[in-house]
Amino acid sequence: NPFAGWISWEVFGLVIGAAAGAVVSGRFRLGIERGVGLAAWPRLGWALVGGVLVGFGARLARGCTSGLGLSGGATLSVAAFVFLIFFFAAGFAAMTLVRRNWQ
């Protein structure tokens, strides 16, 4: 059961607390951040594809990127630093591919 663990309730509390804070401060608005040359639905589609790929990679690696970077980096693991280097390199490569849609 996904609601048996504390992490599910923490996420719900985070979302509710953030929404309440935004409403109280008058800064709550719905919107989709996107570039000038990209419509809302393709942006959501690409976000979904990216999320699925990240989820698949995390499942394949049996862990998440932040856990590997933080825990492995804290223990000075060579594998963690190699992973982080390639993770950031892949991010920069992806940035060059999608940059034209954001200008």
C-alpha positions in Angstrom: 0.0 0.0 0.0 1.6 3.3 -1.1 0.0 5.2 1.8 1.5 3.0 4.5 4.9 4.7 4.3 5.7 8.1 5.7 7.1 9.4 2.5 3.7 9.5 0.8 2.3 11.6 3.6 5.4 13.9 3.5 4.8 14.5 -0.2 1.1 15.3 0.4 2.0 17.7 3.2 4.6 19.4 1.1 2.1 20.0 -1.8 -0.6 21.2 0.6 1.7 23.4 2.5 3.2 24.9 -0.6 -0.2 25.6 -2.1 -1.4 27.1 1.1 1.6 29.4 1.3 1.2 30.5 -2.3 -2.5 31.2 -1.8 -2.0 33.2 1.4 0.8 35.3 -0.2 -1.3 36.0 -3.3 1.2 34.4 -5.6 -0.8 31.3 -6.7 -1.3 30.9 -10.4 -1.5 28.0 -12.8 0.7 28.0 -15.8 3.1 26.0 -18.0 6.7 27.3 -18.4 7.7 27.0 -22.0 9.7 28.7 -24.7 8.3 31.0 -27.4 8.5 28.4 -30.1 6.8 25.6 -28.2 3.1 25.2 -27.5 1.8 24.0 -24.2 0.8 20.4 -25.2 4.2 19.5 -26.8 5.9 20.9 -23.7 3.8 18.6 -21.5 4.5 15.7 -23.8 8.3 16.2 -23.7 8.1 16.6 -19.9 6.3 13.3 -19.7 8.8 11.6 -22.0 11.7 13.0 -19.9 10.0 11.8 -16.7 9.5 8.3 -18.0 13.2 8.1 -19.1 14.4 9.4 -15.8 12.2 6.9 -14.0 13.4 4.1 -16.2 17.0 5.0 -15.6 16.5 5.2 -11.8 14.8 1.8 -11.8 17.6 0.4 -14.0 20.2 1.8 -11.7 18.2 0.7 -8.6 18.4 4.2 -7.1 17.9 7.8 -7.8 20.4 10.3 -9.1 20.3 12.6 -6.1 20.8 9.7 -3.7 23.8 8.5 -5.7 25.3 11.9 -5.9 24.7 12.8 -2.3 25.4 9.5 -0.6 28.2 8.4 -3.0 29.8 11.8 -3.0 29.7 12.0 0.8 31.6 8.7 1.0 34.0 9.8 -1.8 32.9 7.0 -4.1 34.6 7.2 -7.5 31.6 5.7 -9.2 29.4 8.5 -7.8 31.7 11.2 -9.2 32.0 9.5 -12.5 28.2 9.3 -12.7 27.8 12.9 -11.7 30.2 14.0 -14.4 28.3 12.1 -17.1 24.9 13.1 -15.7 25.8 16.8 -16.1 27.4 16.2 -19.5 24.1 14.5 -20.6 22.2 17.5 -19.3 24.3 19.9 -21.3 24.0 17.8 -24.4 20.2 17.7 -24.0 20.2 21.5 -23.4 21.8 22.1 -26.8 19.2 19.9 -28.5 16.2 21.8 -27.0 17.7 25.3 -26.8 16.1 26.4 -30.1 12.6 25.9 -28.6 13.3 28.2 -25.7 14.7 31.3 -27.5 
